[in-house]
């Protein structure tokens, strides 16, 4: 029998939080979050599932549940505080808010019919990724064999949401969406031991409407009201960094099927393909430097970008010599391994008014579930953008929770019961935490130009680049 246990918390800051075995006793289940609530009217409409937050992950959740054959006739409601995202045709200019969609996430979106809309609007696949160090010659490349398959796809967030919205419009009347619906209060179920208990989660909207649901799914982002109102502890820290994003115009048309990332002492800079002539910039750096970059005129900003990708000012003779000797030794042992270095395209300009910045940080909810509540996406976990995994972790949550709820419905179980929600929490923490740990460690390792750290990462990067089997495992894990 499957044993429901907490996934080990690999992050140093998280490891002290909890590692507890889950005994599915009534006492433990009650302890997991049945907090006192106000009694309200029994005449309010009861949904099987309410999803709070209609972004990419929340909309995907609604589509997956609404199209699952075992959940037919279940009443599902998606609440979105913003307006309905309609995109009859794509804008002439690209948005700065883009996402790297992994093959696994693309499969999920294809399964609900949204991927076809995305490809008809616009997305840019890339077949290779080159990552290299600004403090040495070390690099690593990731690509599919013979460059035949896509590694991932760069898609604007608005395009993903618009595609999912189109699919939501095609679903049955049992799947509803309320736009411009701001939640002002959640009322949690009361313990069954109390007189006249409240069995469901109550959701109160700004317009005074009160809804009830057997399962509430919080997809309301890193500042999740669902998570906050439940009092779920969150381990989080800021990196004292901001990301500067912009749309870049390349100096000349290229096939542009490579994602580029260089680790600078101040943080990673990435150039992600949007089309043959345009790319998306994500430059993680200190708050002060980010503000300076925003204040530069366009020509100076473009010069700063090209310098960040091309300059060797952070190289040292010691590191160069040690790296060259190590690379030579590896080549002697594995002469056919490794990948040749490619040069990134040069930037000629930027899109009008496309420069913006936002703070970076990391966060992880110590619990993904409570009685009749589950957290998905950024409401449960937030990561640094250097690996492009934020949205993909959220889509993984969607796929996992859909499968578990589908099986629960097939077995005639209560969708909001802790027994199967614990399966979701355990499975996703076991996947998300190692990924979050790796991203955090990589960020910290590359945030210094101290010689010992530079030598360590130089040797590590060069060795990994010479081991195709290891690179395949890394790509396979990131593609889920």
MARMARDREN-651907 format. One record per residue (C-alpha): residue in three letters; x, y, z negated. Coordinates in nm, 2 decimals, padded with zeros to 4 digits. Example, Ala and Ser with C-alpha at 12.3 -4.5 7.8 and 13.67 -1.06 7.14 Angstrom:
["ALA", [01.23, -00.45, -00.78]]
["SER", [01.37, -00.11, -00.71]]
This chain:
["UNK", [00.00, 00.00, 00.00]]
["UNK", [00.12, 00.35, 00.08]]
["UNK", [00.25, 00.52, -00.23]]
["UNK", [00.17, 00.88, -00.25]]
["UNK", [00.47, 01.06, -00.39]]
["UNK", [00.60, 01.41, -00.37]]
["UNK", [00.86, 01.46, -00.11]]
["UNK", [01.20, 01.54, -00.25]]
["UNK", [01.27, 01.91, -00.25]]
["UNK", [01.60, 01.94, -00.07]]
["UNK", [01.64, 02.32, -00.09]]
["UNK", [01.86, 02.41, -00.38]]
["UNK", [01.61, 02.67, -00.50]]
["UNK", [01.33, 02.42, -00.45]]
["UNK", [01.49, 02.12, -00.60]]
["UNK", [01.42, 02.24, -00.95]]
["UNK", [01.06, 02.31, -00.88]]
["UNK", [00.91, 01.96, -00.90]]
["UNK", [00.97, 01.60, -00.80]]
["UNK", [00.66, 01.42, -00.94]]
["UNK", [00.49, 01.10, -00.86]]
["UNK", [00.12, 01.13, -00.77]]
["UNK", [-00.10, 00.90, -00.97]]
["UNK", [-00.45, 00.94, -00.83]]
["UNK", [-00.62, 00.96, -01.17]]
["UNK", [-00.92, 01.18, -01.24]]
["UNK", [-00.72, 01.38, -01.49]]
["UNK", [-00.45, 01.46, -01.24]]
["UNK", [-00.69, 01.55, -00.96]]
["UNK", [-00.88, 01.78, -01.20]]
["UNK", [-00.55, 01.94, -01.30]]
["UNK", [-00.46, 02.02, -00.94]]
["UNK", [-00.67, 02.33, -00.92]]
["UNK", [-01.03, 02.31, -01.03]]
["UNK", [-01.03, 02.67, -01.17]]
["UNK", [-01.33, 02.84, -01.32]]
["UNK", [-01.58, 03.00, -01.08]]
["UNK", [-01.88, 03.22, -01.09]]
["UNK", [-02.21, 03.05, -01.02]]
["UNK", [-02.38, 03.16, -00.70]]
["UNK", [-02.68, 03.09, -00.49]]
["UNK", [-02.74, 02.73, -00.37]]
["UNK", [-02.91, 02.86, -00.06]]
["UNK", [-02.60, 02.96, 00.12]]
["UNK", [-02.50, 02.76, 00.43]]
["UNK", [-02.26, 02.48, 00.37]]
["UNK", [-01.99, 02.40, 00.63]]
["UNK", [-01.78, 02.08, 00.64]]
["UNK", [-01.47, 02.28, 00.71]]
["UNK", [-01.39, 02.66, 00.70]]
["UNK", [-01.06, 02.77, 00.84]]
["UNK", [-00.94, 03.11, 00.71]]
["UNK", [-00.72, 03.28, 00.97]]
["UNK", [-00.76, 03.27, 01.35]]
["UNK", [-00.40, 03.31, 01.46]]
["UNK", [-00.22, 03.05, 01.67]]
["UNK", [-00.22, 02.78, 01.40]]
["UNK", [-00.57, 02.85, 01.27]]
["UNK", [-00.72, 02.85, 01.62]]
["UNK", [-00.54, 02.53, 01.71]]
["UNK", [-00.68, 02.37, 01.39]]
["UNK", [-01.03, 02.47, 01.48]]
["UNK", [-00.99, 02.33, 01.84]]
["UNK", [-00.84, 02.00, 01.71]]
["UNK", [-01.11, 01.94, 01.46]]
["UNK", [-01.39, 02.05, 01.70]]
["UNK", [-01.27, 01.81, 01.97]]
["UNK", [-01.19, 01.50, 01.75]]
["UNK", [-01.45, 01.22, 01.83]]
["UNK", [-01.46, 01.12, 01.46]]
["UNK", [-01.56, 01.47, 01.36]]
["UNK", [-01.85, 01.52, 01.60]]
["UNK", [-02.14, 01.68, 01.43]]
["UNK", [-01.92, 01.82, 01.15]]
["UNK", [-01.99, 02.19, 01.10]]
["UNK", [-01.67, 02.39, 01.14]]
["UNK", [-01.62, 02.76, 01.10]]
["UNK", [-01.32, 02.97, 01.19]]
["UNK", [-01.29, 03.31, 01.02]]
["UNK", [-01.07, 03.58, 01.19]]
["UNK", [-01.04, 03.93, 01.05]]
["UNK", [-00.94, 04.07, 01.39]]
["UNK", [-01.12, 04.11, 01.72]]
["UNK", [-01.17, 03.83, 01.97]]
["UNK", [-00.86, 03.78, 02.19]]
["UNK", [-00.97, 03.78, 02.55]]
["UNK", [-00.72, 03.78, 02.83]]
["UNK", [-00.88, 03.77, 03.18]]
["UNK", [-00.55, 03.85, 03.33]]
["UNK", [-00.20, 03.88, 03.17]]
["UNK", [-00.07, 04.24, 03.11]]
["UNK", [00.20, 04.38, 03.34]]
["UNK", [00.44, 04.40, 03.05]]
["UNK", [00.55, 04.13, 02.82]]
["UNK", [00.48, 04.13, 02.45]]
["UNK", [00.77, 04.13, 02.20]]
["UNK", [00.59, 03.87, 01.99]]
["UNK", [00.69, 03.54, 02.15]]
["UNK", [00.71, 03.18, 02.03]]
["UNK", [00.93, 02.89, 02.12]]
["UNK", [00.69, 02.60, 02.18]]
["UNK", [00.84, 02.26, 02.14]]
["UNK", [00.74, 01.96, 02.36]]
["UNK", [00.55, 01.82, 02.06]]
["UNK", [00.35, 02.14, 02.01]]
["UNK", [00.29, 02.16, 02.39]]
["UNK", [00.14, 01.81, 02.37]]
["UNK", [-00.09, 01.92, 02.09]]
["UNK", [-00.20, 02.22, 02.29]]
["UNK", [-00.25, 02.01, 02.60]]
["UNK", [-00.46, 01.76, 02.40]]
["UNK", [-00.71, 02.04, 02.32]]
["UNK", [-00.71, 02.18, 02.68]]
["UNK", [-00.53, 02.50, 02.59]]
["UNK", [-00.19, 02.43, 02.76]]
["UNK", [-00.35, 02.44, 03.11]]
["UNK", [-00.47, 02.79, 03.03]]
["UNK", [-00.13, 02.89, 02.91]]
["UNK", [00.05, 02.77, 03.22]]
["UNK", [-00.20, 02.95, 03.44]]
["UNK", [-00.13, 03.27, 03.24]]
["UNK", [00.24, 03.27, 03.18]]
["UNK", [00.51, 03.08, 03.00]]
["UNK", [00.88, 03.02, 03.07]]
["UNK", [01.04, 02.68, 03.01]]
["UNK", [01.40, 02.65, 02.93]]
["UNK", [01.61, 02.34, 02.99]]
["UNK", [01.93, 02.43, 02.80]]
["UNK", [02.04, 02.61, 02.48]]
["UNK", [02.38, 02.74, 02.42]]
["UNK", [02.48, 02.84, 02.06]]
["UNK", [02.82, 02.99, 01.99]]
["UNK", [03.02, 03.16, 01.72]]
["UNK", [03.13, 03.53, 01.74]]
["UNK", [03.43, 03.45, 01.51]]
["UNK", [03.57, 03.16, 01.72]]
["UNK", [03.55, 02.98, 02.05]]
["UNK", [03.33, 02.71, 01.90]]
["UNK", [03.00, 02.64, 02.08]]
["UNK", [02.74, 02.37, 02.11]]
["UNK", [02.49, 02.32, 02.40]]
["UNK", [02.17, 02.13, 02.39]]
["UNK", [02.01, 02.00, 02.71]]
["UNK", [01.80, 01.72, 02.84]]
["UNK", [01.98, 01.46, 03.06]]
["UNK", [02.04, 01.60, 03.41]]
["UNK", [01.85, 01.91, 03.31]]
["UNK", [01.53, 01.75, 03.44]]
["UNK", [01.31, 01.80, 03.13]]
["UNK", [01.22, 02.11, 02.95]]
["UNK", [01.36, 02.16, 02.60]]
["UNK", [01.09, 02.41, 02.50]]
["UNK", [00.88, 02.69, 02.64]]
["UNK", [00.88, 03.06, 02.55]]
["UNK", [00.52, 03.18, 02.53]]
["UNK", [00.37, 03.51, 02.41]]
["UNK", [00.17, 03.47, 02.09]]
["UNK", [-00.13, 03.66, 02.25]]
["UNK", [-00.13, 03.41, 02.54]]
["UNK", [-00.14, 03.11, 02.30]]
["UNK", [-00.43, 03.26, 02.10]]
["UNK", [-00.62, 03.37, 02.42]]
["UNK", [-00.59, 03.01, 02.56]]
["UNK", [-00.71, 02.86, 02.24]]
["UNK", [-01.00, 03.11, 02.23]]
["UNK", [-01.11, 03.00, 02.57]]
["UNK", [-01.12, 02.64, 02.45]]
["UNK", [-01.31, 02.74, 02.14]]
["UNK", [-01.58, 02.90, 02.36]]
["UNK", [-01.63, 02.56, 02.53]]
["UNK", [-01.70, 02.36, 02.21]]
["UNK", [-02.03, 02.26, 02.07]]
["UNK", [-02.25, 02.48, 01.86]]
["UNK", [-02.12, 02.29, 01.55]]
["UNK", [-01.79, 02.48, 01.59]]
["UNK", [-01.84, 02.85, 01.53]]
["UNK", [-01.60, 03.15, 01.51]]
["UNK", [-01.67, 03.47, 01.32]]
["UNK", [-01.45, 03.76, 01.43]]
["UNK", [-01.40, 04.08, 01.24]]
["UNK", [-01.48, 03.88, 00.92]]
["UNK", [-01.26, 03.98, 00.63]]
["UNK", [-01.27, 03.76, 00.33]]
["UNK", [-01.28, 03.95, 00.00]]
["UNK", [-01.33, 03.66, -00.25]]
["UNK", [-01.28, 03.29, -00.28]]
["UNK", [-01.47, 03.10, -00.55]]
["UNK", [-01.33, 02.76, -00.64]]
["UNK", [-01.52, 02.45, -00.74]]
["UNK", [-01.58, 02.39, -01.11]]
["UNK", [-01.49, 02.06, -01.28]]
["UNK", [-01.76, 01.80, -01.27]]
["UNK", [-01.75, 01.78, -01.65]]
["UNK", [-01.90, 02.12, -01.69]]
["UNK", [-02.28, 02.17, -01.69]]
["UNK", [-02.44, 02.25, -01.36]]
["UNK", [-02.11, 02.24, -01.16]]
["UNK", [-02.04, 02.42, -00.83]]
["UNK", [-01.94, 02.15, -00.59]]
["UNK", [-01.80, 02.35, -00.29]]
["UNK", [-01.56, 02.63, -00.22]]
["UNK", [-01.75, 02.96, -00.18]]
["UNK", [-01.62, 03.23, 00.06]]
["UNK", [-01.74, 03.58, 00.03]]
["UNK", [-01.70, 03.82, 00.33]]
["UNK", [-01.67, 04.20, 00.32]]
["UNK", [-02.02, 04.23, 00.47]]
["UNK", [-02.16, 04.06, 00.16]]
["UNK", [-02.22, 03.72, 00.33]]
["UNK", [-02.14, 03.41, 00.12]]
["UNK", [-02.05, 03.08, 00.28]]
["UNK", [-01.98, 02.74, 00.13]]
["UNK", [-01.75, 02.47, 00.25]]
["UNK", [-01.65, 02.12, 00.16]]
["UNK", [-01.29, 02.19, 00.27]]
["UNK", [-01.12, 02.53, 00.31]]
["UNK", [-00.81, 02.54, 00.53]]
["UNK", [-00.58, 02.84, 00.46]]
["UNK", [-00.41, 02.95, 00.78]]
["UNK", [-00.39, 03.31, 00.67]]
["UNK", [-00.01, 03.37, 00.71]]
["UNK", [00.28, 03.43, 00.48]]
["UNK", [00.09, 03.66, 00.26]]
["UNK", [-00.19, 03.41, 00.23]]
["UNK", [-00.49, 03.52, 00.02]]
["UNK", [-00.60, 03.16, -00.02]]
["UNK", [-00.26, 03.06, -00.17]]
["UNK", [-00.25, 03.36, -00.39]]
["UNK", [-00.60, 03.33, -00.53]]
["UNK", [-00.54, 02.96, -00.61]]
["UNK", [-00.23, 03.06, -00.80]]
["UNK", [-00.01, 02.82, -00.61]]
["UNK", [00.36, 02.90, -00.70]]
["UNK", [00.57, 03.00, -00.41]]
["UNK", [00.95, 02.97, -00.40]]
["UNK", [01.07, 03.26, -00.18]]
["UNK", [01.35, 03.50, -00.12]]
["UNK", [01.44, 03.77, 00.12]]
["UNK", [01.75, 03.75, 00.33]]
["UNK", [01.81, 04.13, 00.32]]
["UNK", [01.78, 04.12, 00.69]]
["UNK", [01.55, 04.25, 00.96]]
["UNK", [01.49, 04.12, 01.31]]
["UNK", [01.50, 04.37, 01.59]]
["UNK", [01.29, 04.24, 01.89]]
["UNK", [01.26, 04.39, 02.24]]
["UNK", [01.19, 04.29, 02.60]]
["UNK", [01.51, 04.30, 02.80]]
["UNK", [01.55, 04.36, 03.17]]
["UNK", [01.84, 04.16, 03.32]]
["UNK", [02.09, 04.32, 03.55]]
["UNK", [02.00, 04.07, 03.83]]
["UNK", [01.75, 03.79, 03.89]]
["UNK", [01.87, 03.45, 03.77]]
["UNK", [01.71, 03.11, 03.72]]
["UNK", [01.70, 03.21, 03.36]]
["UNK", [01.64, 02.87, 03.21]]
["UNK", [01.89, 02.89, 02.92]]
["UNK", [01.82, 03.01, 02.57]]
["UNK", [02.12, 03.19, 02.43]]
["UNK", [02.21, 03.24, 02.07]]
["UNK", [02.53, 03.38, 01.92]]
["UNK", [02.61, 03.39, 01.55]]
["UNK", [02.75, 03.73, 01.45]]
["UNK", [02.88, 03.80, 01.10]]
["UNK", [02.57, 04.02, 01.04]]
["UNK", [02.33, 03.75, 01.17]]
["UNK", [02.23, 03.57, 01.48]]
["UNK", [02.13, 03.74, 01.81]]
["UNK", [01.92, 03.54, 02.06]]
["UNK", [01.81, 03.60, 02.42]]
["UNK", [01.51, 03.39, 02.52]]
["UNK", [01.39, 03.36, 02.88]]
["UNK", [01.06, 03.52, 02.98]]
["UNK", [01.10, 03.52, 03.36]]
["UNK", [01.37, 03.53, 03.62]]
["UNK", [01.43, 03.90, 03.55]]
["UNK", [01.33, 03.95, 03.18]]
["UNK", [01.42, 03.80, 02.85]]
["UNK", [01.31, 03.84, 02.49]]
["UNK", [01.56, 03.97, 02.23]]
["UNK", [01.56, 03.86, 01.86]]
["UNK", [01.85, 04.02, 01.68]]
["UNK", [01.87, 03.94, 01.31]]
["UNK", [02.09, 04.18, 01.12]]
["UNK", [02.11, 04.40, 00.80]]
["UNK", [01.82, 04.65, 00.74]]
["UNK", [02.06, 04.94, 00.78]]
["UNK", [02.19, 04.81, 01.11]]
["UNK", [01.84, 04.73, 01.24]]
["UNK", [01.73, 05.09, 01.17]]
["UNK", [02.03, 05.22, 01.35]]
["UNK", [01.96, 05.00, 01.65]]
["UNK", [01.60, 05.14, 01.67]]
["UNK", [01.73, 05.50, 01.67]]
["UNK", [01.98, 05.44, 01.96]]
["UNK", [01.89, 05.57, 02.30]]
["UNK", [01.82, 05.30, 02.56]]
["UNK", [02.17, 05.31, 02.72]]
["UNK", [02.34, 05.28, 02.38]]
["UNK", [02.11, 05.00, 02.27]]
["UNK", [02.17, 04.80, 02.59]]
["UNK", [02.55, 04.85, 02.54]]
["UNK", [02.52, 04.72, 02.18]]
["UNK", [02.33, 04.41, 02.31]]
["UNK", [02.59, 04.33, 02.58]]
["UNK", [02.87, 04.38, 02.33]]
["UNK", [02.71, 04.15, 02.08]]
["UNK", [02.69, 03.87, 02.33]]
["UNK", [03.03, 03.93, 02.50]]
["UNK", [03.27, 04.10, 02.26]]
["UNK", [03.56, 03.90, 02.09]]
["UNK", [03.64, 04.16, 01.83]]
["UNK", [03.57, 03.92, 01.55]]
["UNK", [03.81, 03.65, 01.67]]
["UNK", [04.14, 03.59, 01.48]]
["UNK", [04.46, 03.42, 01.59]]
["UNK", [04.45, 03.17, 01.31]]
["UNK", [04.10, 03.05, 01.39]]
["UNK", [04.17, 03.04, 01.76]]
["UNK", [04.48, 02.83, 01.71]]
["UNK", [04.32, 02.59, 01.46]]
["UNK", [04.01, 02.55, 01.68]]
["UNK", [04.21, 02.49, 01.99]]
["UNK", [04.41, 02.21, 01.82]]
["UNK", [04.10, 02.05, 01.69]]
["UNK", [03.92, 02.07, 02.02]]
["UNK", [04.23, 01.92, 02.19]]
["UNK", [04.23, 01.63, 01.94]]
["UNK", [03.86, 01.56, 02.00]]
["UNK", [03.91, 01.57, 02.38]]
["UNK", [04.19, 01.31, 02.35]]
["UNK", [03.95, 01.08, 02.17]]
["UNK", [03.64, 01.16, 02.37]]
["UNK", [03.76, 01.30, 02.71]]
["UNK", [03.42, 01.29, 02.88]]
["UNK", [03.22, 01.44, 02.59]]
["UNK", [03.14, 01.81, 02.53]]
["UNK", [02.98, 02.07, 02.75]]
["UNK", [03.12, 02.35, 02.95]]
["UNK", [03.08, 02.71, 02.84]]
["UNK", [02.83, 02.93, 03.03]]
["UNK", [02.82, 03.30, 03.03]]
["UNK", [02.50, 03.48, 02.93]]
["UNK", [02.34, 03.72, 03.17]]
["UNK", [02.41, 04.09, 03.12]]
["UNK", [02.13, 04.33, 03.02]]
["UNK", [02.05, 04.64, 03.22]]
["UNK", [01.75, 04.79, 03.04]]
["UNK", [01.46, 04.73, 02.80]]
["UNK", [01.09, 04.74, 02.82]]
["UNK", [00.92, 05.07, 02.73]]
["UNK", [00.83, 05.10, 02.36]]
["UNK", [00.92, 04.74, 02.31]]
["UNK", [01.17, 04.79, 02.03]]
["UNK", [01.03, 04.69, 01.68]]
["UNK", [01.17, 04.54, 01.36]]
["UNK", [01.04, 04.33, 01.09]]
["UNK", [01.19, 04.19, 00.76]]
["UNK", [01.31, 03.83, 00.73]]
["UNK", [01.27, 03.59, 00.45]]
["UNK", [01.20, 03.24, 00.35]]
["UNK", [00.91, 03.09, 00.14]]
["UNK", [00.76, 02.76, 00.05]]
["UNK", [00.44, 02.68, -00.14]]
["UNK", [00.51, 02.43, -00.41]]
["UNK", [00.18, 02.27, -00.33]]
["UNK", [00.01, 02.25, 00.01]]
["UNK", [-00.33, 02.13, -00.13]]
["UNK", [-00.57, 02.17, -00.42]]
["UNK", [-00.92, 02.02, -00.46]]
["UNK", [-01.11, 02.10, -00.14]]
["UNK", [-00.82, 02.33, -00.01]]
["UNK", [-00.53, 02.27, 00.23]]
["UNK", [-00.26, 02.52, 00.34]]
["UNK", [-00.11, 02.51, 00.69]]
["UNK", [00.14, 02.71, 00.89]]
["UNK", [00.30, 03.02, 00.74]]
["UNK", [00.06, 03.01, 00.44]]
["UNK", [00.25, 02.70, 00.33]]
["UNK", [00.60, 02.77, 00.46]]
["UNK", [00.80, 03.05, 00.62]]
["UNK", [01.14, 03.02, 00.78]]
["UNK", [01.42, 03.23, 00.94]]
["UNK", [01.36, 03.26, 01.32]]
["UNK", [01.71, 03.14, 01.41]]
["UNK", [01.59, 02.79, 01.51]]
["UNK", [01.26, 02.90, 01.66]]
["UNK", [01.07, 02.64, 01.44]]
["UNK", [00.81, 02.86, 01.26]]
["UNK", [00.51, 02.80, 01.48]]
["UNK", [00.61, 02.44, 01.56]]
["UNK", [00.61, 02.35, 01.19]]
["UNK", [00.26, 02.50, 01.18]]
["UNK", [00.14, 02.30, 01.48]]
["UNK", [00.29, 01.99, 01.31]]
["UNK", [00.07, 02.06, 01.01]]
["UNK", [-00.23, 02.09, 01.24]]
["UNK", [-00.16, 01.75, 01.41]]
["UNK", [-00.11, 01.58, 01.07]]
["UNK", [-00.41, 01.72, 00.90]]
["UNK", [-00.64, 01.65, 01.20]]
["UNK", [-00.53, 01.29, 01.20]]
["UNK", [-00.59, 01.24, 00.83]]
["UNK", [-00.93, 01.42, 00.83]]
["UNK", [-01.03, 01.22, 01.14]]
["UNK", [-00.95, 00.89, 00.96]]
["UNK", [-01.13, 01.01, 00.65]]
["UNK", [-01.44, 01.09, 00.85]]
["UNK", [-01.42, 00.75, 01.03]]
["UNK", [-01.41, 00.58, 00.68]]
["UNK", [-01.70, 00.79, 00.56]]
["UNK", [-01.50, 00.98, 00.30]]
["UNK", [-01.54, 01.33, 00.16]]
["UNK", [-01.32, 01.56, 00.37]]
["UNK", [-01.22, 01.77, 00.07]]
["UNK", [-01.12, 01.48, -00.15]]
["UNK", [-00.77, 01.48, -00.30]]
["UNK", [-00.69, 01.12, -00.21]]
["UNK", [-00.63, 01.19, 00.16]]
["UNK", [-00.53, 01.55, 00.12]]
["UNK", [-00.23, 01.42, -00.08]]
["UNK", [-00.13, 01.22, 00.22]]
["UNK", [-00.11, 01.54, 00.43]]
["UNK", [00.09, 01.72, 00.17]]
["UNK", [00.34, 01.43, 00.13]]
["UNK", [00.39, 01.37, 00.50]]
["UNK", [00.44, 01.74, 00.59]]
["UNK", [00.67, 01.82, 00.30]]
["UNK", [00.89, 01.53, 00.40]]
["UNK", [00.92, 01.68, 00.75]]
["UNK", [00.92, 02.05, 00.67]]
["UNK", [01.16, 02.06, 00.38]]
["UNK", [01.46, 01.90, 00.56]]
["UNK", [01.41, 02.14, 00.85]]
["UNK", [01.38, 02.44, 00.62]]
["UNK", [01.69, 02.33, 00.43]]
["UNK", [01.89, 02.30, 00.75]]
["UNK", [01.78, 02.64, 00.88]]
["UNK", [01.86, 02.81, 00.54]]
["UNK", [02.20, 02.65, 00.52]]
["UNK", [02.29, 02.74, 00.88]]
["UNK", [02.19, 03.10, 00.81]]
["UNK", [02.41, 03.12, 00.50]]
["UNK", [02.70, 02.94, 00.66]]
["UNK", [02.71, 03.18, 00.95]]
["UNK", [02.66, 03.50, 00.74]]
["UNK", [03.03, 03.53, 00.67]]
["UNK", [03.35, 03.58, 00.85]]
["UNK", [03.57, 03.44, 00.57]]
["UNK", [03.83, 03.22, 00.72]]
["UNK", [03.75, 02.90, 00.53]]
["UNK", [03.38, 02.92, 00.63]]
["UNK", [03.47, 03.01, 00.99]]
["UNK", [03.70, 02.71, 01.01]]
["UNK", [03.44, 02.48, 00.86]]
["UNK", [03.17, 02.57, 01.10]]
["UNK", [03.41, 02.58, 01.40]]
["UNK", [03.52, 02.22, 01.33]]
["UNK", [03.16, 02.12, 01.27]]
["UNK", [03.02, 02.28, 01.58]]
["UNK", [03.30, 02.14, 01.80]]
["UNK", [03.26, 01.79, 01.66]]
["UNK", [02.88, 01.79, 01.70]]
["UNK", [02.91, 01.92, 02.06]]
["UNK", [03.13, 01.61, 02.14]]
["UNK", [02.87, 01.37, 02.01]]
["UNK", [02.58, 01.34, 02.25]]
["UNK", [02.39, 01.08, 02.03]]
["UNK", [02.39, 01.32, 01.74]]
["UNK", [02.27, 01.61, 01.96]]
["UNK", [01.99, 01.39, 02.09]]
["UNK", [01.88, 01.32, 01.73]]
["UNK", [01.88, 01.69, 01.65]]
["UNK", [01.68, 01.77, 01.96]]
["UNK", [01.43, 01.49, 01.89]]
["UNK", [01.37, 01.61, 01.54]]
["UNK", [01.32, 01.97, 01.65]]
["UNK", [01.09, 01.86, 01.93]]
["UNK", [00.83, 01.70, 01.70]]
